[in-house]
Amino acid sequence: MVYWNEIARVGLMTVLLILGLPSGGRVSAANDRTAILIKKVEGIPEDFIKGVDISSVIALENSGVVFYNTNGEAQDIFQTLKEHGVNYIRVRVWNDPYDESGNPYGGGNNDVQTAIIIGKRAAEQGMKVCVNFHYSDFWADPSKQMVPKAWAGMDLDEKACALYEFTKDALSAMIAAGVDIGIVQIGNETTTGMCGERAWVNIAKLMSAGSRAVREVGREFGKEIMIAIHFTNPERGLAEYHRFGTLLESYKVDYDIFATSYYPYWHGTLANLTTVLKHIALNFGKKVMVAETAYAYTYEDGDGFGNTISKRSALAFPYPVSVQGQADAVRDCIQAVVDVGEAGIGVFYWEPAWIPVPGNSYNQRFELWQRYGSGWATSYAASYDPEDAGKYYGGSSWDNQALFDFSGNPLPSLGVFKDVDTGTNSDEN
Ligand code: CA
């Protein structure tokens, strides 16, 4: 008995090791798609945008990250995404994410050239691209909207002109390289400003300059490109988003899509999201979409750099933190946008591939983040953003919200993009 118990214990340990530790492409029960259930999204249109933003992917691959398919074979992640029902790729663009000596700021070092590489790989898989201009040299969000270094001394007219030229040049280069651009975002999470401006009269002027560039490029290349403006915090309610809609209308900003971020642990209920987006669609005649969403499947941290969402987060988690909970969060978000009606065109998942870079120690990974920009920020970003990146630079704060495990295997939750069309039923599997 003692002997048998020992064997059983060792056997159990082996199973736990296989399930619980990075498996380097091995297929484990944790990657079995039939392991979770996904309810059909009622009324989902065939052309609904099922997008992901994998802007960090080139820096990750440069750092030695390998992505696998469901058979445990190394495979182009764009192909794997396509096979799982993803039909759109979103990519952020920073003007110049490098310091004076050419050292990268990190976060994927997403300049125009990187966007072209990502966009071409998307096109090879028949996927369209949403180009997300931050109009900054690094992260732009409600906490910061810093002007690019090269535009810092400009007055508003000069800045509008530079923004127009930059947008036109970047989009023309992307299209010429074969990128299939379907949407262009003028600014990222422009809730509090854009490109160093905080007054709406100024923001609107810059947005209009970007918008004009998109329309001209569309005409020149004979492409129908939709223009999106992106806000955050639907949980603040209807009045807040109505205010943004009114501002854009009164300043005559030419756009097609009113986009929002929706993170379930920050941004209120899905019922509220549907209500707010429906209101925008009805009152301003715009299409609506979720430009960013995500959810955690584990509290574990894969790279030694603390995660945005952890057990310590003082947040309400509307779903269990599990692969099933993650899949439900995405599925329900898609349903909430579909429930808006015809105006609800899509959902993008934010950074589902931002997994740990290889390394046996924090220092080994740190070296890769610094060299390839595969962490959220390098120490070099301090010269541009001393208060945030300059203090907290490091790795991925998002690895527990990826749709791939820490070793690059697709999680069953990645199947949500395909499975929402029909639903899965464990009895039939
Ligand atoms: Ca991490």
Boltz pocket constraint, residues with backbone or C-beta under 6 A from the ligand:
constraints:
  - pocket:
      binder: B
      contacts: [[A, 301], [A, 302], [A, 303], [A, 304], [A, 305], [A, 306], [A, 307], [A, 395], [A, 396], [A, 397], [A, 398], [A, 399], [A, 400]]
      max_distance: 6.0
